[in-house]
Amino acid sequence: MFGLILQKLEELMRKVAGSVQLSDVEKRLLLADVYGYEPLYMLLNLISKGADVLLMTYFETPPVDLSLLWNSSNATNISWIKDIRGYTLQLGSSDGNMAHVAWKLLDISQYNELMIMARLVPLGEGRGPYIELWYDINNKYDIGVGVPRAASDFLVWKVYNGTSTVYVYEAVDLSVGDAQAVAVYYDRSTGRFLVWRNGVLKFDFTDTDVSPTILGFYAATTSSTDTRRVSNPMVIVGL
């Protein structure tokens, strides 16, 4: 069985290299290879129940534009681009102190359940990129990577009533430039979060303090110019 999967993956990679249109089965195989079979099952289960596909990109430019959601007063060099790799985020600090920037991707206020898959690539030291589930600047969840953080580089920040805390973290030391395949399941009605990194379930927790209405990305840096990337394949569905 494993040999058959490897054969199919080799065929898939040849198609990608030749820019051949992928079938639905091949797309699912690709997602399983990148994010793992458990997140893929959760995704397909939501789709089978009628979930809306809010974003689905494999090897093409994402169709959804970003917009600036919020930035600290010392944030500078703020920009973003989208291309076949996904989204590239640019930011900087004007004074050497931590500068914060959040970008809006989607309005998720009407959805009770979400499944989010994205590859997070820290291209410089600092916070992010994070998948941000936002209600307002004082109430949000940030899920992703921060390099370096003394062997706690994969984590969830919770901001509630203006107080920011590391809610949960994995004791792992990640490197600049290494893509982390992150999948997040969120159930608004129960506050249940399931978070996978590279196909392995890392966090399973429940928190109902914040009911987010916006999905976006967040990063922070002390450098004058810094870059983060959120890479394909990306899938976001809401039910």
Residue pairs with C-beta under 8 A, 6 or more apart in sequence:
5 29
8 26
8 29
9 29
9 33
12 22
12 26
12 29
12 30
15 22
15 26
16 22
16 59
19 59
22 30
22 58
27 58
27 233
28 40
28 44
30 58
30 233
31 39
31 40
31 43
31 117
31 233
31 235
32 40
34 117
34 119
34 181
34 233
35 117
35 181
35 183
35 196
35 199
36 181
36 183
36 196
36 198
36 199
36 200
37 199
38 196
38 199
38 201
39 115
39 117
39 183
39 185
39 196
39 199
42 115
42 183
42 185
42 194
43 115
43 117
43 235
43 237
46 113
46 115
46 237
46 239
47 53
47 237
49 239
50 239
51 113
51 115
51 237
51 238
51 239
52 111
52 237
52 238
52 239
53 235
53 236
53 237
54 64
54 106
54 108
54 236
54 237
54 238
55 62
55 63
55 64
55 105
55 106
55 234
55 235
55 236
56 234
56 235
56 236
57 63
57 86
57 232
57 233
57 234
57 235
58 232
58 233
59 84
59 232
59 233
60 84
60 232
61 82
61 83
61 84
62 82
62 86
62 87
62 232
62 234
64 105
64 106
65 82
66 80
66 82
66 87
66 103
66 104
66 105
66 216
66 217
67 103
67 104
68 78
68 101
68 102
68 103
68 104
69 102
69 103
69 104
69 132
69 134
69 214
69 216
70 100
70 101
70 102
70 137
71 78
71 91
71 99
71 100
71 101
71 102
72 98
72 99
72 100
72 101
74 93
74 94
74 95
74 97
74 99
75 91
75 92
75 93
75 94
75 99
75 100
75 101
76 91
76 92
76 93
76 94
76 99
76 224
77 90
77 91
77 92
77 224
77 225
78 90
78 91
78 92
78 101
79 90
80 87
80 88
80 89
80 90
80 103
81 87
81 88
82 88
84 232
85 229
85 231
85 232
86 118
86 119
86 229
86 230
86 231
86 232
86 234
87 103
87 217
87 229
87 230
87 231
88 227
88 228
88 229
89 101
89 103
89 128
89 129
89 217
89 219
89 227
89 228
89 229
89 230
90 225
90 226
90 227
91 99
91 101
91 219
91 220
91 221
91 226
91 228
92 99
92 221
92 223
92 224
92 225
92 226
93 99
93 221
93 222
93 223
93 224
94 224
96 222
97 222
98 126
98 127
98 220
98 221
98 222
99 220
99 221
99 222
100 127
100 218
100 219
100 220
101 218
101 219
101 220
102 132
102 134
102 216
102 217
102 218
103 216
103 217
103 218
104 134
104 214
104 215
104 216
105 214
105 215
105 216
105 217
105 236
106 214
106 215
106 216
106 236
107 213
107 214
107 215
108 114
108 133
108 212
108 213
108 214
108 215
108 238
109 213
109 214
110 238
111 188
111 238
111 239
112 187
112 188
112 189
112 239
113 185
113 186
113 187
113 188
113 238
113 239
114 184
114 185
114 186
114 188
114 215
114 236
114 237
114 238
114 239
115 183
115 184
115 185
115 235
115 236
115 237
116 131
116 182
116 183
116 184
116 185
116 186
116 215
116 235
116 236
117 181
117 182
117 183
117 184
117 233
117 234
117 235
117 236
118 131
118 182
118 230
118 231
118 234
118 236
119 179
119 180
119 181
119 182
119 230
119 231
119 232
119 233
119 234
120 128
120 129
120 130
120 131
120 144
120 145
120 179
120 180
120 182
120 228
120 229
120 230
120 231
121 129
121 177
121 178
121 179
121 180
121 228
121 229
121 230
121 231
122 128
122 129
122 145
122 146
122 147
122 174
122 176
122 177
122 178
122 228
123 176
123 177
123 226
123 227
123 228
123 229
124 176
124 221
124 223
124 226
124 227
124 228
125 147
125 148
125 176
125 221
125 223
126 146
126 147
126 219
126 220
126 221
126 222
126 223
126 226
127 146
127 218
127 219
127 220
127 221
128 142
128 144
128 145
128 146
128 217
128 218
128 219
128 220
128 228
129 144
129 145
129 217
129 218
129 219
129 228
129 229
129 230
130 142
130 143
130 144
130 145
130 146
130 157
130 217
130 218
130 219
131 142
131 143
131 144
131 182
131 184
131 215
131 217
132 140
132 141
132 142
132 143
132 214
132 215
132 216
132 217
132 218
133 140
133 141
133 142
133 143
133 186
133 210
133 212
133 214
133 215
134 140
134 212
134 213
134 214
134 215
134 216
135 210
135 211
135 212
135 213
135 214
137 159
138 159
138 160
138 161
138 162
139 159
139 160
139 161
139 209
139 210
140 158
140 159
140 210
140 212
141 156
141 157
141 158
141 159
141 167
141 193
141 207
141 210
141 212
142 156
142 157
142 159
142 218
143 155
143 156
143 157
143 182
143 184
143 193
143 195
144 154
144 155
144 180
144 182
144 218
145 153
145 154
145 155
145 174
145 180
146 153
146 155
147 153
147 174
147 175
147 176
148 173
148 174
149 155
149 169
151 171
151 172
151 173
152 166
152 169
152 170
152 171
152 172
153 170
153 172
153 173
153 174
154 169
154 170
154 172
154 174
154 180
154 197
154 202
155 166
155 167
155 168
155 169
155 170
156 166
156 167
156 168
156 169
156 193
156 195
156 203
156 205
157 164
157 165
157 166
157 167
158 164
158 165
158 166
158 167
158 207
158 209
158 210
159 165
159 210
160 209
160 210
167 205
167 207
168 203
168 205
170 197
170 202
170 203
174 180
179 231
180 197
180 198
181 196
181 197
181 198
181 199
182 195
182 196
182 197
183 195
183 196
184 193
184 194
184 195
184 196
185 192
185 193
185 194
185 195
186 192
186 193
188 211
190 206
190 208
191 206
191 207
191 208
191 209
192 204
192 205
192 206
193 203
193 204
193 205
193 206
193 207
194 201
194 203
194 204
195 201
195 202
195 203
195 204
196 202
215 236
217 228
217 230
219 226
219 228
